[in-house]
Amino acid sequence: MKELSRKQIERQDYVDNAIFKLLRNLNVGEQDLEWDIEVIADVRERIYGWLVERYGAVDEMAFYPYIET
């Protein structure tokens, strides 16, 4: 089974943490947001789609590395 490299894992962590930080900074509600990987993944997919739509070819593996199953 292939595994992600340390650099790839760091990239995943960077992207997920940046999205969570953005959500927390934009939240004007009184309830503190809790880490929810489903919400983060949804936002991540939308950001990636927007980048592809606006800027053309964006390497998905460079944006958010993953292992194909």
N, C-alpha and C positions, 0 to 999 in steps of 0.2 A: 504494500500500500504506500503510495506516495504521500509525503507530508509537505506542508508549507515550510519554507525557509524562515529563519528568524526575521529577516528583512521583510518578508511578505506578511508575517504575523504582526510586525510593528506597523506596517502600512494599514492593515485591517483595524488595529487598535486606534491608530491616528484618525482614520476616517470616522469610525464609530464614535470616538470621544469628541471629535469636532462637531458632529451632528448633535450629540447629546448636549454639548455646551451651548450650541446655537439655540436649541429648543428651550433650554433653561433660561437663556438670556432673553428670549423673545416672549416667554410666558409672563403674562400680566395678571394671571389668576393668583389667588391666594394660596392655592394648594401647590406644594412643592412637587415637581415632576420626579418620578422614580424611573430608574433605568428600565427600559422596555425594549428588548432587542427587536421585537416585531415592528414597533413604531420606527425605530432607528433604521431597520432594513427597508421599510417602505419609503422613508425619506431618502435613503441612500439610492434606491432604485430610481426614484424620481429625479434626483440630482444627476445621476449618470445619464438617464434618458434625455434630460434637458441639455447636458453637455454635448451629447451626440447630435441632437437636433440642431443646436445652435452653432456648434463648432466642427461638425463633421466627425470623422473617424477619431474616436478616443479609445485607446487600448483598455478594454475592460479589465484585463489581468493587471495592468499597471494601476488602474483606478482602485480596484478592490480585488486582490488575488484570491483565488479559490481553487479547490481541487474538484475536477469533474468526476462525477460518479457514474 
